[in-house]
Amino acid sequence: MRSTSLLGISLAFACFAHSAAAADIVVEKTDSGVNVKVGDQPFTTYVFQSKVKPILWPIIGPSGKEMTRAWPMREGNPDEKTDHPHQRSFWFTHGEVNGIDFWAETAKVQGKIEHKELVKAEGGKTGTIVTRNEWTGPDGGKVLADERTLRFGADADSRWIDFDITLTALADEVKFGDTKEGSFGLRIAESMRTDRKLGGKIITSEGLEDDKAWGKPAAWVDYHGPVEGETLGIAILNHPSSFRYPTGWHVRTYGLFAANPFGEGDFRGQQVETSHLMKKGESLTFRYRVLFHKGDEKQGKVAEAFAKYAKE
């Protein structure tokens, strides 16, 4: 009986992997966002507005398991820490823009990134979502516009999301402050966290591991660990054309995983001015690929994936 059960599980997993490898990306518009599927299997949902910003949640990896924290979008899992409610699965914000905090959700000077327009939502071999958004202060004043393009792909062993975002100044001057609280982030599945000591590990393209990776520049970082009985990983790749490549990394052993090119003062523990000033109409572009893969960074072929991505 046990052998028969194991055979059934193996066959089901093989069917899942085969359908993922062969299927197109399907996108489905709703009133509150866009659902993305690999064939008939769920991948993620682009949520137009999750409290103060757009996010992606949930994110389902190549073997059908959730790979980012569900709280606070879904409550009730006693294994999930309920800290940092602003760390909502997958997002882009920054902690100090003209003195306004777009990173936290409990700031004294709280900003909001408001979804304005769904420009494109198309499926195919690669799925594409394009949206336009506005960054506004607590008085409703417009600070920034952003246009973000997300592309989705999958094969039998991995799924990936390309995230390109261009920020354009709407205010006369826009200053991105030097703070560790930024910018392109994910909150990984709780079981993968390094500080859980279940096998979770952080490693950078420069070979730095775990807490030694914090604040250091790198072309890519991989965060892998156990998820429901198997090792899965998330790698964020920073494209060479992205602003201030290679970025610094606000990556923590408690599960925060963020690329931040504006945090050198905090990262180095000294007065270093890496803020950036934009005049009205000027733009910045950031480019990342997020790879959801099986195994560790070697099994997931992260270095090879970066070499391919860097040429695109």
N, C-alpha and C positions, 0 to 999 in steps of 0.2 A: 504493500500500500504506500509506504514512504517513497519507494522508487518511482511509483506511478505519479505521485504528487509532484516530486521533483521534476519529472519529465514534463508534466503539464506546465509547471512554472517556466521551465527552459523554453518550451515551445511558444508560450505566450510572450516571453521576452524577445525571442527571435522574430516573432511576427511584428512586435512593436518596433524593433530595430529596422526590419526590412521596410515597413511602411514609412518610417522616418527617412530612410535613405532614398526612397523612390518618389515621395510625395512632393507636390508643390506647396508653397506657402499660401495659406488662405487668410484673407483679412475680412472682418465683418464689422461694419459700423454699427454703433449703438448711440443712444442719446448721451451717454456719459463717457464714451471712449471708443476704442477699437480693439476687438479681439483678434488675436493672431494664432493660427493653428499650423501645424505641420500635417498636411492632409486632414484627417479627422481628429488628430491628437492635439490637445491644448498646448500652447507654448507660453503666451503671456497676454496681458491686456494693458494697453496704453490708457491710463486713467486721466481724463482731461483736468480734473481738479481733485486733489486729495489734501484737504485742509488748505494749505497756502501754496501748493505747487502741483504741477503734473508729475505723475510717477508711472512706472511699470510695475505691475503686481497682479497676480503671482507670476513667478518665472519658473517654468517646468523644464528640467534638464533633459539630457539625451536618453535617460532611462525612465522617464516618467515621474520623477520626484521633484518636489519643490526645493529650490536652491537659494531662496532668500527668506529672511524672517517675515512671518505673517503679521505679527503685532506691529502697530496698533490697528491695522485694517481688519484683522480677525483676532478676536480674543479667545481665551479659554484653554490655551496650551500651557500647562504648568512647567514645561521644559524651556519655555521661551522667557528670557529676561525682558522686563518691561521698563527699560531705561531708554533715554534718548528717543522720545516719540517722534522727533523730526526725521529720524533715520528710517525712511519709508521705502524699503526694498531697492529702488533704483531711481536716481534723481540727479538734477543739476541745479545747484544754487551757489551762493557765496555768503559768508558771514559779515562782510562789511563792504557795502557799496554806497558811497556818499553818506557814510555813517548809519546806514540802514542795514538791519540784519535780515537777510533772506534765508539763512541757514537754519536757525532755531525756530521754534513755534511759540516760545514764551518770552521773546525778547521785549525790552522796554521800547525799542524803536523797531517795530515789526514790519517787514516788507511782505509782499505777496506777488507771486508769479501767476498771472491770470491767463488762462487759455482764451484765445480770441478767434482762431480759425483753424479748421481742418482743411488743409490745402490739397492733400492727396492721401488716399488709402487704397493701395492696389496690391493684388497678389500675383503669383507666378512662381518661376524658379527662385526668385528673390522677392520678398514682400517689402513694401515701402510705405512709410507713413511720414508725411510732412505736416508740421503744425506751425502756427505763429502765435506768439505769446507776448505779454507786456509785464514788465517789472514795475510795480507801483509802491510808493511809500505809504505810511499810515494816513497821510492826508489825501491820498489818491493821486498825488503827483506822479507823472510818468518819468521813469529813470532810464529804462532800457527797453528795446524790443529784441526779441529773439526769434530766429527761424531755425527749427531743428528738423533734421532728416534722419530717420531711423530705417535701417535696412536689416532684414531678417533672413537667415539661412540655416540649413540643417543638413547633416548627413547621419550615417548610422552611429557614429561615435561622439558627435558634438552638435551643439547649436550655437549660433552667434548672433550678436546684435551690433551693427555699426551705428555709432551715435555721433553725428556731426552737428555742431551748433554754432551759429554766428550771432554774436551780440552786437547791437548797434545802439549808440548813445542817443537818447531822446532829450535828455537834459543838456544844458549848455556845457557842463563839464560832468564827467562821471569818473569817480576814483574807486578802483578796486583796492581795498586796504590789505595790508600784510597781516594775515591771520591764518592760523592752522584750520579754522572752521570753514572748509571748502574742499572741493567744489563739485566734481563729478563723482558721485558716490553710490555704493551698494551696501546693504547690511546683509551679510551672508546668513545661511541657515545656521541655527544655533549649535547644532552638533559638530559643525566644522570649525568652530572657534578654537584657536590655539590654546586659550586659557582653560578650556574644558579638559585638556590633557587626554583626549580620546584619539589622538593621532593627527589633529589639525596642524597645518604648517603654512607659513608665509615664506615665499622665496622670491627674490628679485632677479632681473636679468644680470645683475652684477654679483650674484651669489650671496647676497645678504639674507639672513634668515630671521623670522619672527620679529621680536621687538627691535632688532638692529636695522630692520628695513624702514622704520618710521622716519619720515622726513628726508630720506635720501633720494636723489634723482635716479631714475631708471627708465629704460625703454618699455619694460613691462614688469608686472608683478603677478604672481600666481598665489591663490589662497585655496588650499585643498584640505579635505578631511572627510570623515565618515558621514554618510547620509543614508539612514535606513539600511545599514548592513553592507554598503559598498563605498569605496572611495570615489568622490567626485571633486571636481575643481572648477574654480572661476578664475580666469586670467583677464586682466585689463591691459590692453596693448595701446600705447600712445603713439599715434602716427607722427613721423618726422616733420610733417608740415604743420602740425598743431602748435599753437602759441606756446612759447617757452619749452619746447621739447629739448631734452627729456624732462618731464615734469617731476616735481617732488611728490611724495606719497604720504598721505594722512591715513596710514593703515595700522590698525590696532589689533592686539591679540584678543580683544573682547568682541570682535566681529565687524567693526567698521572698516570699510575698504574704499578709500577715496583718493583720487588724483587731484593734486592742488599745486598750481604753479605760482601761488601768491603767499606762501607761508614761510619763507626762509627765516624771518625773524624769530618765529616760534620754533621752527625746526632746529635752528642752530643755537637757540638759547642766548641770543645776543641781539643788539640793535643792528638790524640789517634792513635797509629800505628796498623792498621789492614790490611796493605798490605800483599801480599802473593807472595813468591818467588818460582819458579819452575826451576829445572834443565832440560836440554835437555832430552827428552824422558819421563819425568814425566807427569802425567795426573790428572785432576780434573773432577768430575762428578756432574752435577746439575740435579735435577728432580722436575718437577712441573706438576700438573694437573690443567687445566683451565676449569672451569665449567660454562656453559652458561645456566641460569635457569630462570624460571618464578618467579615473586614475589620477596620478600626480602630474607634475609639470612635464616629466619625461614621457610618461605614457600618453599624456594629452598633446604632446609635440608642440608645446607652446613656443619654443624658440623658432621652430620651423614656421609656425603660423605667423609669428611676427615678421620673419624675413619675407614672407609672401605679402603680408599686409603693407609693409613699408614700401614695396614696389608699386602699389596701386595708386 
